[in-house]
Amino acid sequence: KLFLYTLICFLILSCTTVLEGSYTWDEFIQERSANGDFFFAEATAPDGTVSFGSSNDSQWGANTMATRHCSENSGKICRITQTKTLPRKGNLLGIF
């Protein structure tokens, strides 16, 4: 059971990204969407520390990465303050 949980976490986190450096929300989305990510999250700590996370497969993955990175940088519990999902190109489901 532990192995399965570890494997699932590894697979989810392998599809997520956190960038180092100073980015605005829009710059972060532009940078990561150019690399194929569709899901974005912003996490904020009580002291004002802000971190972003993105994922190419789930909003949960983006949220997890943003809150983890924020907590590591601030030493505080962070909360998600903003999310965004971009449409996938080539999604033909809406045509039918």
Secondary structure, 3 states (H helix, E strand, C coil): CHHHHHHHHHHHHCCEECCCCCCCHHHHHHHHHCCCCCEEEEEECCCCCEEEEEECCCHHHHHHHHHHHHHHHHCCCCEEEEEEECCCCCCCHHHC
